[in-house]
């Protein structure tokens, strides 16, 4: 190996190194060294290479009624996104240093108002502000998610107006700032629930990005820029997909509203998730058992707000493949419902004291009623932790400062005690609704199996979600389905509470990322919204009102404009490959109806329904739950297209008229969250007898986004 020579140059502290041999370098050697040093300095000043960037970022933001949870996965390189390990699924830590945070907001008003604008507090900021006396409990807005799924609060007409409004927003708006800009003093309770949901989502999403920036420093994301720049996007432009868990029974309009509010919050590529599917995926991947293949699992996800049911049949374990076996159900009878019931029980017991009741009934004594209502809210808060360990035998003791001392009504020294039977009553309504949903699902599975000539039953009930932690609820469900058997079917259904569900804060969010990684996990899905076209059919034996009759100018026949469904609500279709359905009909092209370019314009109106599935319904019947889609399919038949059509001659009082009677087919292909409608016309205007299209048919296509059309399942 060549030796290196090191010497000090004359009159200088500079060392000159000859990398080849230990000799004195000539002057030109020194000049070469100087140029080399300059080159090195120039290189040092050259632009640094860009920081590494993941190809995709998958986020699951579980914005629950009571708690918010999230998880993230960074996908690097160009490998298969389905190659995933549990270590890649990173739960998000919130400002409270936990993997869940309270879903709550409040407006902190500036003091004095002229100096600083009001600020929207969220999560633990709200709790801290209450503790410091900056705001009161009355300023706090919680449980603002459930009203979004209440059709009385947000009917379809209002949702469609909001969808128009949301389509105009860019970046990450803060809707409470709109009130400030109008010169109003905002209050969280005066802001519409959907605006609070969007603002809260924006704050949570911003925090998630900051956590990614801090936990993956090599990305060189600037947390300050993330916080202050509404249009911030990550260097390298990775694809960000954000899944949002929603109740199973969400209507397509409700799903579209949540997706629109998420986009208004600055979330790119949001898509709906089903919590039961995520929980099942996490459970089966954590505890894979080959014997589960072919078995239907009923997932009962008991959250803080809703209880969601879904039935999945396991197709295979390696790789994991499942199919939807039932559309599922949702009831808003989760943990917060139980807490509220406990609060009402305590309130009624306090008011059962004749003296208190007399004081409260006095219209001038409002302070006592306010105090009783405050006791009720405090009971609801404390019961959240009390119920977790309740097994049916313990009393519940509540700390209620200022409570009168009335032992005969359970009030002793600022404490109120509920006996075990009263605590059970707090659960009764919720359990009754849950068992009613389970019974209905079991009956539907059996009925569907009988129609198919098979034996259908649920093999196992899996309890997941935070509400499933309660021992009393689990024992009641096991007693009904696992011990005493269910109803007339007389078969045992094991009720399991997987250990993977013990950490309710991360099961769903991490399971959602597993499903997002492999889009083929769900092999079949249940269509939530049906789609149909209209057909003018001759009046036959079916009776239609006289006003529905239409006289066709081509042949003078009476016809009625009726429904013809392409896809029906609750229909099960493939999920991991394109699926197409079609209907055929005919059109009469009058010779004198072509435009100045010699073209015939064909307008195919499209319709949808979430409840109706029958063909032959008069589509213009008042009150019919079938609605026209905003954009019809529009295409043209040119003179060139029609050169092989066969003309039909009709005799009229004024002479004869020629027109083209052409056959055509309308089809819809479902591929992921996209629908592609197409129209196919045979080249000679008539379908051949073999059922095909003939050579070189005329084709026209159009796309629709159908993210809200399906029962919720996990797919990007």
RAJORA-V385596 format. One record per helix or strand. SS is the DSSP state (~ for helix, > for strand). FROM is the first residue (numbers start at 0). LEN is the number of residues. If there is no record, write none. Layout:
BEGIN
SS/FROM/LEN
SS/FROM/LEN
END
This chain:
BEGIN
>/4/4
>/14/4
~/26/19
>/55/8
>/66/9
~/85/3
>/89/2
>/100/2
>/103/5
>/118/4
~/123/8
~/136/3
>/139/3
~/145/4
~/155/11
~/174/7
~/187/3
~/192/23
~/216/3
~/222/6
>/238/8
~/251/13
>/269/5
~/274/12
~/289/3
>/295/7
>/306/10
>/320/11
~/334/17
~/353/8
~/365/24
>/395/4
>/405/1
~/406/3
>/410/2
>/414/4
~/419/32
>/459/5
~/465/4
~/470/13
~/486/3
>/493/3
~/498/3
~/503/14
>/521/6
>/529/9
~/545/3
>/548/3
>/557/10
>/571/3
>/578/12
~/590/3
>/599/5
>/605/4
>/617/1
>/626/2
>/632/5
~/640/4
>/646/6
>/654/17
>/673/8
>/697/8
>/709/1
END
